[in-house]
Amino acid sequence: MKSENLYDSDLELRQYQNAKVDLPVDRQFAVGGNLSVNGLKSSTLGIAAGLTILSGVSVASTAANDKINLALIGCGGRGRGVIAGFKSRKDTNIAYCCDVDKKRGESAAVKFNAKYAENMQTVFDDKSVDAVICATPDHWHSLCTFRAIQAGKDVYVEKPVSHNAFEGQKCIEAARKYNRIVQHGTQNRSAPYNIAAKKYIEDGRLGNIHLCRVYNMKKWGGLRIKKGEKTPENFNYDLWLGPAPNREYSSSIVYGGWHQLWDFSAGDMADDGVHQLDLARWLIGKEIPKSAYATGGIFSRKDDSQTPDTLVATYDYDDLTFVFELALYPEYMQKIGDRNSDIFPVWQNCATRIEIFGTKGLMVVGRHGGGWQVFDRPKNREPVVKAEQHGRVPEQEHWENFIQCIRSRSVKDLNADIEKAHRSTMLVHYATMSLLTGSAKLEINTNDGTIKNNPDAMKLWKREYRKQYEITENV
């Protein structure tokens, strides 16, 4: 691939590379990947690409008697992965592992040397707990966050932050009222390579941007609901349902199938696609769209799924069109594989890529360490790469940011604050509201995000909560 000149001097290249990200000194050369512009790589210049160290001391070096007490709520695979990351730090202690599945919860408690709790309220009532990690199924994310905030806890909540628009708003109100630190699990905002990509755009190197395309294309399993099963002993099914409507227990729903039912989730757009939606929206600097429209359905699967396997959503941001495309049947598409090496994805087969079309070039970005490249017009049928940077998985940086903000109490320094999370998750909710109202074009009030002149869509703004599992108007 050919490389075009972008910068007039090594000094300008170095200035470009100094995109802000707060990391401990002992990690500054361990992350980020090499930035290449003008054919120069950052490693040859002796600097860390896209990285500026703002504080000289890592929170991870905090004295043992000043540890932050954490509790995990939801002990499935993702929850265990996140809590293992926090467990590896010297400045945190795992106080509880909470799960409605007693066998799974107790197993996690033994693994992480913590107490077991069946009900998250036990965690909230313990004043020694500083913060909770919410890794429940999607329909519990907001209620868990809401109650934790009211109990005076800081929160790390997995994506998506909400099942519907109303509860996302209420979590913001609660976080601000009780002065809580709430970090969303959209960790790409903490990746040095993405911070460098954002600076590249903000510096005007991509020109004016009028089109952004976001992809979520991969093979996803179907759902066959098992019927007539008895609720297992030591499994609190009422607690598992929480705010969702009563329905018969089915292991196929409880252990994964809930992703594909509207009562619990908005499908893979919410579960996985929100990562790309959030990263793209942040990179191009957009907030609330003027309008939204979605079309699609279940075209590939013949099973018990309710959420779409094919969907296209379009959002209007005045002079920019933002498009999200989902397909859950293409086996030839791949999520980013080896995310800790200097290898770019095969972009045309990258299941989770972002394409940003500027007047000066096309930027293609891969989430979760996929890196980015900027392409100019091909020459001699060969790609011309104007700039690029490899990536690294940004989990540790995201957790570090959360812990630092717990100590500093600085909401403005949170990379994925609850309000930012809500803005991105609303793109999912707009698509759902459009799809479920016959693919109506939704006109949006850009002051508060509500839908204009469409009472049917606004009926989907809030769910009907089961008694004892409400998110209240009064925070």
C-alpha positions, 0 to 999 in steps of 0.5 A: 500500500502506498503512503501519502504525505500528510504532515510537514514535519516530525514535530507536527506528527508528534503534536498529532500523536499527543491525544489525551488519555489518562493512564498510569506511567507504567502502562504508557508504552504497553498500549495503543499500537503504532501510528503511521503517517508519512511512512513514519511510525511512532515507535521510531520516534520514541513516543507512545502513539495517541497518548499523553500521561496526565497523572504520574501515579496510577490508582493501582499503586494505592495503599492496601488500606485504601482499597475500593470495595466492589461488588459484582451483580450478575456472575455470567461470563461477561461479569466474571471477565470484568470482575477478574480485571478489577481483582487483578488490581492492587487498589480494589477488593471484591466484597460480593458476588451476587446472582439469582442462580445460587450455584453460579453465584457461589462459584464466583464468590469462591473464585474471587474470595467474596461473599455470596448474595442472591439479592442485589439489595443485600449489596446495596444495604452494605455501607462498606461497598463503594461501587457495583459492577452491573453485568445482569441481562439487559432488562435489569441494567437500569434498575440495578443502576438506579437502585445502586445510585440511590443507595450511594454506590458508584456504578460500572454498568455493562451495555446497553444502559437501558431497556427503554428511553425512560429509564435511561433518563432516570438513571442520569437524573439519579446520578446527578442528584446523588453525585455518583460516578456511573461508567458505561461499558463502552470501553472504546472511548478509552482506547488510545488508538480511538482517541488518536482517530478522534483527534485526526478528525477534529484536526480537519484531516478527514475534511467535512464529514457527511456520511457515516456507516456503522456495521453489525454483521455476523452469524448469530444463533437462533432461539427455540423456547423450551416449554414445560420446564420446572424452575430449578431449585436455588434459582430465584426466577422472580428476581431474574424477571425483575421489571419484565412481565411474568412468563413461564420459566424456560432455560433457553430464555434465561441462559442467553435466549433473552437477547432475542425477546423484546421483553428483555432486550432490543436484540443484537443492536443493543447487545453488541451494535451499541459498541459501534454506535457509541464509538462512531457517534463520539468520533464524529461528535454528534448528539441527538438526531433530528429524525430516525427511521428503521426497516427490517425484520426476521427474514433469515431465521424460522424460530421463536426470535422476536428481535430482527435478524436484518435491520437498517436504521438511518439518522438525520444530523442536518448535514450528516447521514448516519446509517446502521446496518445489521444482519445476523446470518452472514457466516463469512463476516468476522468480528475482530480476531487477534486484537492485540497485534499489529494486524488490521482486519480484512475490512470488507469482511469485518463484522463490526467496522465503522466507515466515516466518509470525509471530503479528504478521505475514508476512515475505517475503524475497528472497535475493541483494538481493531485499529483504523486506516484512512484511505485516499483514491486508489492508484494503479488498482492498489489502496492508498493509505494516508494514515493508520494506527493499530489498536489494543483492547482498551479494557484496562484503560476503561477500568482505570478511568472508572477507579480514578474518577471514583477517587477524584469524584470528577464526572467530567473526566469519565470517558463513558459517563451515564449521559453519554451512554444514554445518548448512544443507547437512544439510537437503539431505542429510536430504531426499535420505536420506528420498527415497531410502529411500522417503520415510521419516520420519527421526528425528534425533539433535539432538546430532550430526545422525545418523539414529536407528533407520534403517540404510538412511538411515545407509548414505547418510551417506557415499559410497564414495570412489575410491582416492586420492580419499578423505576419511579418518576421521583428519583 
